[in-house]
Amino acid sequence: MSKKSPILNSGFCPTFAVLALVALFRVSSAQDSSLSSSSLPPSRFRNGEETLRAFAPVAEGIRNSIVKLNVDGTTVALGTVMDGTGLVLTKASEIKKGNLTCWLASAQEVSARLLATDESEDLALVRVQAKGLKPIPWGDDNLVIGQWALTPGLASTPQAVGIVSALPHRIRPPRAFIGVSFNSDESSTRIGFVRPGFGAEQAGLKKDDVIVGVNGTTVSNREQVVEILREYREGQTIKLHVQRAEERFDADVRMMPPSADTNGDAFSPEQRSTRLSGNTSKRAEGFEQAIEHDTVLKPYFCGGPLVNLDGKAIGLNIARASRVSTYALPARLVRRVFEQLKSGLSLPRDN
């Protein structure tokens, strides 16, 4: 059983402690700068050792609400404890096939089982075979740009700290295509070209077919088709209602990413930016709502909570999106998905 921080046991306010220590480091940094050098020592960088220690009272208080998930011995994600029975939420796309286990703050490795996933928000519900786990305390949705945001882990100091840079907003999915071009001399939805190898060809669509509906919505011009398709991700299947001469039929078409000859490039501008920005998450787009913060996280540190200075979770880290940006699903959305996943399963207690 992990020992409590002396600061926390004494009733000392974690927020006050953090603010005081951060202020102290700022003053100290200014003094060091004026006396010796114009640059800070590495230990006082935002994710340096001394800075992270300043936030230790917050991280220490919620260590038992976090787990580290491994597949075949390799760490793939953190997990956020949702209730005392061992139900944990994590990032679904990082949970690969294999032997799933998790490490606790007590340095104990226990077994775990994947129960359900929510594809739309990339969340997975996992059952951890352990006692003494504490549900993460949730804060409210009153966020402000510029507030501190901590990513705690199993250690007594946080994995990283940063600030909230954007309030919850929609993150659209990356571009995916059905593989058709419309006739350039008209605004209708008449197909002018079917791209080989894409979902439209595989579904049997042909030149001069007219798309009259997408997933039950009637369309009359190409802009409507493009706008509807923009909401779907690679791998998802959409239903097209098609007119061919005197015949009408439905076609299930799989969305696919751009190929090397799409618009003359293998990558869209968004994909090129992601590729140049380092080790980002496999799934980093397509979320209903996300908080954006500037914490630099490795992809395998996603799945755990994002917390404020009071040790309350304001979100769940869901994706390293770029070199200087990480997304977190806001608290209200996380709790809603958890209740949906939990209610859809029969979850007997394990002995």
N, C-alpha and C positions, 0 to 999 in steps of 0.2 A: 504494500500500500504506500503510495507516494506521500512524502511529508509536505505539509502545508508551509507556505512562505511565512517567515516570522512577521513580515509586514502585514500579511492578511490576517494572521491569527491575532494580531494586536488590535485589530479593528481600524487600522490606518487606511485611509481612503486611497485606493489604487490610482484614481484619476489625479488626485493631488500629488501623489508620489511621482507619477510619470511626468506631470507638468513641471514639477520642481526640478527633477533630474534633467529633463530636456533643457530647461532654462539654464541650469548650472553648466551643462555642456556647451551651450551657446556662448555664455559668458567666458568660460574657460577657453573655448576655441578662439574667441576674439582676442583674449589676452595672449594666448600662444602665438596668434598670428602677428600681433603688434610687436612681440618680443623676439620672435625667432624666424618665422617663415610666413609666407602669404598663403600657404596651403594647409589644409587640415591633415592630421595623421589619419591613416586608413581606419584605425579603430573608431574614429569619430565620424566616419561617413555615415549616411543614413542607415545603411545595413551593416555598419561596422560593429565590432564586439561591444564597445562601450555604449553605443547607442541602443543596441538590442537589450543590453542589461538594464537600461533605464525603463524598459517596458516589461521587465520580467514579472513584476507583481500581477499584471493582467494575464500574461500567458500561464503563469503557474496556477492561477485560480481555475482554469478551464481545461487543464491537461487531460483530465479523466472524461472529458466530453469529446475527445478526438481519438481516432484510431488511424493506423497506417496499414493500408491494404497491399498485400503481396500476391502475385501470381507466380507459382513455381519458384518462389524465393526471391523474385525481383519486385521492388516497390513500384506500384503503378499509380497510386493515388492516396490521398488522405480521405478520411470519412468523418462525417458529422453525426454524433449520437443524437437520435431523435426521441427515444424514450428509454425507460429503465429495463425493458425486456431485451435490449440488445439490437433494436432496429436502428440501422445506420443508413444515411443517404450519402452517395458519392457520385462521381462522374462516370456515367455509364460507358462511354466509348473507350475508356481506359481499362475496363474489366474484360480481359481476354480469356479465352478458354484455358483451363489448367487448374491446378490446385490452389484454391483461394484461401488464404489465411490472413490474419491481421496481428499487428503488434499493438500492445497497450502501453500506456504511460508507465505501468509497473514493470516494463521490460519483459512481459510475458507474451508469447506467441500462441494464439488460439485459432481454432477453425472458424470459417465463415461460409455462408451460403448465399448465393444470388437468388433473390425472390422475384423481383419484377423490375421492369424498366419503363421509363417515360421517354419515348424517343423525341418528342417535341422539345423538351428542355434538357435532354441528355443526362437525366438523373437515373440512378439505380438504387433500389432498396435491397439492403443486405442484412442478413441476420448474423450477428456475432455471438459466438458461444462463450459468453463471459458474464460474470456477475460484478456488481459494483460500478458499472458504467453510469455516468450522470448525464441526463439530457442537457443539451446545450441551452443556456438561457438566451431567450430571444429579446432583442430590443424592439423599439417601434420603427416606423418608416420615416421618421423625421430626420432626414439627412441634409447636410449642407456641403456644398463644394468647398474643399480645403480642409475638411476635418480629418483627423488621424484615422487610419485604418490598419489594423494588425492582422497578420496571418499567423496564428499560433500553430504549434505542432505538439509532439510528445515531449519536447525538451522544456526546461524551465524558462527559456528565453524564446521569443517568437522566431519563426522562420524568416520573416521580413516585415518591414513596416513601410507605409506609404501614406498617400492622401487620396481622398475621393476627388476625382477630376471631372466626373459627369454624373448627374442624377439618373435614376432608372429610366431607360429608354429602350426602344425596340432595336434589336440587332438583326438585320435582314440576312437571309442565308446567302452563301456564295452563289454566283450565277451557275445555272445548269440549263441544259437545252434539250428539246425534243428532236432537233435535227432537221428543221425545215426552213426554207426561205419563201417569202411570199412574193407574188408578182410585183415587180418594182413600179409598174405603170398604173397601179390602182391601189386603193386603200382597203380593198376587201381582204378576206381571209382565204383567198384562193392560193393554193400551194404552187409555187413556181419551180421549186427544186427540193428533192429529198436527199439529205446528206447520207452517204453510205456509212453503215456501221452504227448509226444512232438509233434511238428508240422508235422513231417514226417509221424508219425502214423496216425494223424488226416487227412492228405492228401491222405492216402491210399497207401503209399509206403511200399514195402515188401522186405524181404531178397532176394538177388541175382538180384534186380533191379540195373541197371547201369545208373549213372548220366552222361549224355553226354553234358549238357549245363546248364549254370546258368545265368539267366537274359539276354539271347541272346548271351552269350559268350560260345563258344565251349571249353570243357575241356576234357583232356585225362588222368589226374592223380590226385590223392587226394590232393597234395599240391596246385594245382590250385583252387580246390573247397574251401579248407580251407582259402586261401588268399582272395578270392572273398567274402566269407561269413563274413570274419573279418571286412568288411566295413559296416556291417548292424547292427542295434540296435534291442534290444528287442521290440517286437510288430510290427516290419516291416515284410512285406510279400515279399518273393522272388519267382521267377518262375523257377522251375527246368524242364529241358527237359530230359525225362527218357526213357530208353530202357528196355522193359520187354519181353524176348523171341523175337518174331517177331514183337511185337507191340511197337510203339513209341507214347508217350503222354506227355502233360504238366501237371505239378502239382504246385499249389500255396501253399507254405509252410510258416507258420508263425514262425519267429524267437522267441525263448524263452530263459529265463535265465537258468543257471545251477540249478539243483535240488540237494537235499541232497545226492543222490547217484552218482552224476556226479564226476568222478575222486576221489570218496571217501570223498568228502567234500562239504558242502553247499555253500562255498564261494571260488572264485578264490583268488589268492594272492592280486590282486588289490582291490577286494571287502572287504577282511579282513582288509587291510590297511585303507580303507575308514571307515569301521565300528568302528575301534579303534581311529579314528582321531577326533571324535566329530560330531557336528551338521553340516553336509555337505548338499549341495543342492541335491534335488531329481534327477535332471538331471545335471550331472557335467562332462560329457564326450561327445565326438562325435561332435566336432566343426571343421569347415574348417580351421580356424586360430584363435589363441588366444594368447594374451599377458599374461604372468604369473607374478604376483606380490605377495609380502609377506604380504599384508594387511590382517588382521584377520577380516572377515566380517560375520555377521549373514546371513543366506540365504535370509532373507526378506530385506536385504539391497542391493541385486542384482537388476539389471534393471536400475540403475542410472548410471551416467557417471563416468569415471575415468579421472581425469584432471591433467595437469602439473602445474608448478608454475606460468605460465602466465594465468591460468584460462581457458585454452583451453582443450577441451575433446580429449583425445588420444584413448579412447575406451569406451565400455559400459560393466560394470561388469555383467557377465553372470552366474558365478557359484562359490560358495565356494567349492573348490575341495578337500582340506585336512586341517589338523590342521594349517599349515603355508603357504597355497597357495590358491590364488584366481585367476580365469581366467576372462579376459576381451576381448570381441571381438574388434579387431582393428578398428579404425575410418573408413577406406576405406570400409571394409566389412559391417559395420553398415549402412553407407550411401547407399550402393548398395542395401541391403535388404529393406531398407525403401522405396527407389524409386520403387522397384519391387512391394512391397505391395501396395503402394499408387496408382501406375498405374493400378493395377488390380481391383480397386474399383471405384464406383461412389460416390464421397464424397461431397454432397451438404453442404453448410454452414447451421448451425443451427441458428435459430433466438433466 
